[in-house]
Amino acid sequence: MLISDEAINDAVRAIAPHVLRTPMVRSYSLSDALGAHAFLKCELFQPTGSFKVRGVFNKASTLTEDERTRGLIAFSAGNHAMAVAHVGVGLGLPVTVCMPAGAVQFKVDAVQAMGATLELVEGDLVATALARQAELGATMVHPFDDPAVVAGTGTLGREIMEQLPDVDTVLVPTGGGGLISGVATAVKRANPNVRVIGIEPTTADVIAASRRAGRPMQIAAKSLADGLAAPITGEINLAHIDAYVDEMVLVDEAAIRPAWQELVNLTKLAAEPAAAVSLAAIRSGVITVEPNERVCMIMCGGNADFANLFAG
């Protein structure tokens, strides 16, 4: 069930023409504030503004000609929806995206502008998407529970180790588990001594709930960090987390907004709240960093309604 190194190698080659090798930058202001060496892996610079294009492009690269003709379908609250629309429409494929009726309007508008067929869903998002898939015969691009998607996010872990080979700790914002599955696999295989920690909001803790139950669970997830509010996870994600992640921690919802404001003010990056859960975990004492520790924080995305966020 665990992806191979060759699968990540294949993903590196497949996505290279389409996806940025994003910068790894040291934030001196954040380093001073934390008393550690803080490095930012800037995935918010990707096309569509998040890491999601890595897994989606890799999945698209595996399609047969018949599958390409029948197109893609996906379900997502936002970042994955935008990535699937961008990739599919850009490759000339039919694309259908199911999003919850309460999704952030900015992300809904972006999917529509890209030219995908959009369905806003009041009820069960996953069930609706599966029903549409059966009708259309399209390929489901799962946001995380897919080996090709995990291999795609593994390319991010590979870049971290190439750009910051002496990193001590990698902090990974965690929703359904696609990002941390691939990143942890690539990081730990490069250097088993690197500490990999995943961070979930307490109000969107599907990984924690699933690990307690010993199987993938479905929860009612909601968070200011809406990019992490996944209602489900997958067997493949839990397997990679169990194999390669040192620790999963929870951060209180109330800690996310002040951490996001501090992150934006100190780094000058227009990161979305999901990118701030690592700082929130440090500030609330859930994660401890030592002086001179080299910490990589993944700026997983930059898609948000910033006017409303700052007003709130």
N, C-alpha and C positions, 0 to 999 in steps of 0.2 A: 504493500500500500504506500510505502514511502517513495517519493520521487528519487530518481537517480541523478548523479552528477551529470551524466550525458544528457538527461532531459533538460537540465538548466543550460548546458552548453548549446543544445539545439535552440532553446528559447533565446539565448543571447544573439545567435545568428539570425533567427527569424524576425525579431523585433527591431534589430539595429537600424534598418532604413526608416523606421516610423517613430521611434521613441527616443527621447533625449537621454543622454548620459548626464544626469543632473549633477550640479555642483555640490560638493561637500565643503561647507564654509565654517570657519571658527567664528563664533559670536563672542567678541571680547567683552561686550557689555553683559551678556548673559553669564559668561564665565566668571566675571567679577562678582556678579550678584549671587552666584551659587558657590563660589569658592572651589570650582572645579573647571576643567577644560571642556567647554560645551561646543560641540560641533553639530551642525544642522545639515541633514541630507534633504535637499530642497526639491521634493517631488511635486510641490505646488507649481513648478515651472513646466510640468509636462503638458502636452496637448490635452485640453479639457480640464487642466488644473488639478489633477490628482494622479497617484500611482496606478490607478485602475487600468490605464491603457496598456500596461505591460502584460497583464494576464489576458486581456481581451485580444490584443494583436496576436499573442501566441496561440490562443485558441483558434482564431480565424485562420492561422497558418496551417492548421491540421485538417481543414475541411476538404472534402472531395469536391469535384465539379458539380455533382448532383446536389450535395449539401449547400454549396454556394448558391445554386439556382433557387433553392427553397428558402434561403435566407436565415436570419438570426432572430431570436427572441430572448428577452431578458426581463427580470423583475428587479426593481431597485428603488430606493428612496431618492437617489440622486447621482452620486459620483459614478457608480457603475452604469447607470442608465445613460449618462452623458458619454461615457467611454464606448459603450456598445453602439450608440448612435453615430458617434464620430468614426469609429473603425468601420462599421458595416456600410454606412452611406459612402464613406470615402473609398471603399473597395468596390462600390457599385452593387451592393447586396441589398435585398429587401430587409428591412429592420422593423420589428415591432417591440415596443417597450411598455411594460406595465409598471406604473408608479402609484403609490398610495395617494388618495385624494388630498391628504394633508401635507404632501411634500412641499418643500421650500419652493416658492414660486420662481425664483431665479433659476433653479435647476429644471423645473418643468418647462419654462420658456426656452432654455438652452436646448433641450431635447427636441422640442418642436422646431426650433430654428434650424437644427441640423438636418431636418427632413425625415426623421423617423416617424412611423405610425405610433401614436401615443394613446394609451388607454389609462385613464385615471380610475382607480379601483377603490370603492368604498368598503368592500368586504375583505375576504382572504386573498391577499396579494399573490401568494405562492400558488394557491389552488387555481386562481384565475389565469395566471401565466401558463400553468401546465395544461389547462383546458385549451387555451389559445394555441399552444404548441401542437397539441393533438389535431386541432383543426387545420393548421397551416403546414404541418410537417416540417417546421423550421427547427434549426439546431438551437437548443437552449445553451446560452452562455451564462453559466451559473456564476454568481459573484465571488464564490470561494470554493465550493465543494466540487472541484474538478482538477485532475492532475495537471492539465495544461495551464490552468490559471495559476496554480501553485508554482509551477516551474517558471511562469512569467514573473511572479513576484520574487522568485529566487534570484532573478537577474539583479534586483535591487540589493539583496544581500551580498551578491558577488561584487557589485560596485563598491559597497561600503568597505569591504575587506581590501579591495584594490586601492581605494582612495585614502583609507585610514587604517593601515595594517596593524598598528599598535593600539587600536581601540580597546578599551577595557570593558565598556558596557554599551549595549544597544537597547534603547527603549522604543517599544513598538506600540503605537495606538492600536487597539484591537476591537473589531466588531465581530463579524462572522468567522474570522480566523484566516482569511486568505492571505493577508499581508504577512502576518506573523509566521504562518506555515512556511512560506517560501523564504523569507528573510532568515528565520532561525536555522533552517536547513543549510543554507549557503554559508552563513556565518560560522556555525558550529563545525561544519566540515572543513572549513578553512583553518579554524583555530578553536578547539574545544574549550579553551580557557576563557574565552570571551563570555561575559555574563549577558544573557538575553532575557529581558523582562517584558512581559505584555501588560498593558494597562487597559482596564475596562471601566466605564462608569458603573456605579452601583445600580443605576436604573436601567442599564442595558448590559446585563452580565450573563449573556447566553453561554459563554465558554465556561464560566464558573458553575452555572446551573447544570450544564451538561456533564462536566467532570464529576460533580457530586452525584449525579444520577447514573453515571457510567455509560451514557448513551446520548446522542444528540437530542436536545430538548427544544421546544418552542416556547417563547416567552413573549410578553407584551413589553417591548422595548421602546423607551422614549428618553431622549437626552438633548441638552443644548448641543452636545457633540453629535448632531444627527447623522453624520457619516459613520458613526459607530453603533447606531441603534438597529442592529440586525436582530430579527426575531428568531432566527435559526442558525445552526452551524452544521457541519458535516463530519462524517466519520473520518474522512481523509485529513481534515483540519485538526481534529482531536488527536489523531495518531501522530501527526508531526509535532504538535505542541507537547505531547507526552514524551516524545523522543528527544526534542531539542531545546525546549524552553526551560530555563532555570526556575522561573517564578512567574506566576500570574497574580496581579494585584488589582484591587478595586479602589477607585477614587470617588469620593462623594460628589454628587452633582453640584452642590453649592461651591465646591472648590474650583470648578472648571472656568466659570466666567472671569474671576479675578486673575487666574493663571493665563487665560487667553489675552486679557487686556495687558498684562505684564509682558507676555511674549511678543505681542505686536509692538508695544512701545519700545522694548529693548532691542528687538531684532530688526525692526522696520519692515518686516515681512507681512504681507496680507494673508496670513494663515487662517484657516477655518478652526473653529473650536476643537474639532477632533485632534488637531495637531498639538493642542495645548495640554492634553491629559498627562503627558509625561512630566511637564513642569508642575501641573497640579498635584501629581503624586509626590514629587519631591517637596514641594512647598507644604503639603499636609503631613509630611513625615512618613508616608507609606513606603517611599523609596529613599534610601540614604546614599549619598555620593560622598566620596572622600576627597580631601585636598589632593590636587594633581591627578585625579582620576580623569581619564579621557572618555567622555560620554557622548555618544551619538544619539541625537533625537531626530526621528523621522518626521519631517514636515509633510505629512501624508497628503494634504490637499489645501486648496485656497478658494473653495467655492462656498460662499456664504452671502447672506443679506447683511452687509456690514452696517448699513444705515440703521436697521432695526437692532442689530447686536449692540452697537454703541449707545443707542437710545435706551436700551434695556438696562 
